[in-house]
């Protein structure tokens, strides 16, 4: 099926294993009901070059299912170029989120765990594992250093050779903006320090700050200091990792606004 890129969000509907593409309003939602007799709506946040990127909601690390499939190395490269990395899993809650986004009609899909003493693609130190019984078994006959990890429809993991083309799970690291000092309310003349926090990584070597949707010149550090009232407004941030060409997704907005003659408040 030749799917053309569209500026609006698309939704992919699965009914009994078959897929159709429809353009729905932006307020559509993700229904994770695994019953194959019930349509399951998966949000295609982008469709380019026949690749549908599907995302879940209500997560600080939104996971995206990418299809059609790639081998593990190409999937890793794609995730690092377009998102943050292949998904790593820190606990059962995240494992369930990934299984939910993966859906029950996509078979086994790649996640970021690979065998080099079993480590995560993104370098995270999570020791959480959810292997199926008897796994990992290293039984595919591929070289010992050529094992990657699949997550199954029921959320259990299997080791596998890395060369098969499969759908895969990327994730986006979402920044948050917080106030370091002083405590709200603020007053005219106060110097307010904002901090950009991005989960899972410490090697964000440069930050981008936005004020009222425009880049703030010269502000590329994790913390910035603004002065009221002239710097009041809406702030967002994103980060760029060393050696990566893309930046993270932007944070949600934080607004510092006047709440009286000389008092300012913060709204998240």
N, C-alpha and C positions, 0 to 999 in steps of 0.2 A: 504494500500500500504506500503510495507516494503522499506523504503528509507535508504540506507546505507550512512554513513558519508563519505564525499569526501574532499580532500584537496583543490580542486579548488572551486570557488564560483559556486553556482547553481542558476538557475532562474526558477521561477514557472510561467507558462503561464496559464491565465484564458481565456477561450473562451466559452461564453454563459453559465457561471456557472460551467463548468467542469474544472478540473485541470489536468495538465500533467507536468512532470518534465523533464527538459532538461539541459544538461551541455553546457553552452555557454561560450564564451571568457570573461575575467575579465572586459572588457570595456563595457559590457552591461549596460543599464540604466533603470530607473524606469519610466514607462509611466503611468500616472494617469488618462488617458482618461476613464470616467465612462461608456462610451457606450459599452454595453455588446456584441455588434456585432463585436467589435474591440478587438483583443488580448491585455491584460494588463500584462506587464512584471513586476514581483515583484522579487526583489533580495533576494534569500535565502542566507544570509551570513553564516549560518551554518545549517547543518542538522544532528541531532544526536538523537537517540532513537525516531525516527519518529516525531521529532519536527522541524518544519521549522521556522527559524527566519528571518523575512523580514524587510528590512530597507529602508527608504527613504534617500535622499541626500540633500545637501545644507542647513543644519541646524546646529546651534551651540549646539543643544540638539537632536541628532539623535534619532528618535523614531523607535522602532522595534515592529512588529506584531508577536506574538508567537502563534502557533497553532500546535497540537490540544489543545482544551480548558482545563482550570482548574477552580475550584471555586476561589472566590476572594482571600481568604487567601493563598491558594497554589500559585496563580498567584503572589501575593505580595512576597512570599518567593522565588519563582523562579527569579523574577526580581532583588531582592536584592542579590541573590547568583550569578547570571550570568551577570547582568548589573548594574544599579544603584538603580532603584526603579520602581514601577508603575508610569505611566506618570501623572504628574501634569500639569495644564494648566493655564498660566498667562494672556493670551489675545486671541483675536480672530485669530490672525495670527498663534499662536501655535495650536489653535483648528482646523484650516484648515489643518495644517501640519499633525496632528494626523488623521483627517478624510481622508486625501489623502493616508497616509500609510495604514490605515485600509482597504481602497478599498471598492467598492460597493458590493462585493460578499461575505462578511464575516459576515453580520448581525450585531447585537449589540455586542460590545466587552467591556471588563472591562478597566476603567481608575482608577486613584488612589484616587478619592474622595470617602470618606465613612462617614456614619452618626454617628458622635460622636460630635454633634454640627457642622457637616459637616466640616471635616478637610481632609488634603491631607496625603496620605500614607508616603510621604517623609518629612513631617513636614513643608513644605513651607507655606508661609502666603498668597498665592494668594487668592484674593476675587472674581476673575473672575468666572462667572457661565454662562452656556448656556443651561438652562433647556428648554425642550419642553413645550408647553402650557399645563397648569394643573399639571406640575411636579415641585417639588417632591410631590407625592400624598400618599405615605406610604400605598398603598392599597393591598399589596401582602399577608397580613395576617401573616407575620413573625414577630418575636419580634421587639420591637421598636429600639433596639440597633443593629439590624442585617440588615442594609440597605447599599448598595453599589451603584456605579454609572456606567451606561453603556453609551457609545457613539454610536449613530445610524449612518446609512449610510449618512444621510444629516447633520451630525455634531451636532445634538441636543442631549441633555442628558436626561436619564431616571433613576429614582431610582428603585432599585430591591433588592430582597433578595440575599444574597451573596453565596448561595450554588450551584447554577447551574454551570456546566462546560461550559465555554465560552473562545473563543480566547481573548487575552488581549494585551495591549500596554505597553511595557517597554520603558525606555529611558536611554541613556548614557550621563553622564555629561562629556563634553570634556574639558580638560585643555588647557590653552594657556600659552606660555612662553613669557615674556616681559622683557625689560631692564629697571631697576629702575634708574640706574646712571652708568656712565655719559652718556651724549648724544653722539651719533655717529657723526663723526668718532672717533675711539679709537686709542690710541697710545701705543707703546711698553712701558711696565711698568705700564699701567693703571690697576686699580682694578675695574672690571665690576660686578655689582650686577644684578642677574637675579631673576625673581619672577614667581612662578607658581600660576595661578589663575584658579579656578574650579568653575563654576556657580552653584547657587542654595543652596550651603551648606557652612557652616562655621566650621564644625566639622571634617575637614580632619586633623587627629592627626599625620599623618606621610606622607612624600612625598618621592618619588623615582625619582632620577635624573639619566639620561642617557647621556653619552658623546660618540658620535660615536658608538651608539647602545650597549654600555657596561655600567653597573651600576657604578655610581661614589661612591666609598666607603665613608662612613661617612657623606654623604649629605642627610639628611632626613627632613630638614626644608623647609618652604615655599620659603624663599629666600636663595640664595647661592652667594658667591663672588668668582670670578675667576680672575686670574692674567695673563696678556698678556706679552709675546707671548705664553708661555708654555701651557696655558689652552685653546687656540683657538681650535675650532672644532664645531661639530653639537650637540645641546642640545635638550633634550625632558624631560618631567616630567609626573608623574602620582601621584594620591593620594589614601590614604587608610583611610576610615572613621572608627571612633572608634566603636568597637564591630562588625565590618564586616570583613570577611575573604578575600574578593576580593578587588582588587584595581580598580581604574577607568581606562578607556582607556588612552593610552598615548597621549600626545599633538602632534601637528604637529611639525616638526623640525625647530629649529632656529639655523642658522650657523653664527659663528663669524670667519671671515677669513682675511688673510693678503691681502691688496689691494695695496701694495707698500712696500718700504723698511721698514717703521716703522708705517704704517697706517693700521688700521683694520676696516672692515665694517660688518654690520649685515644683514643677508638675512633671510626673513621669507618664 
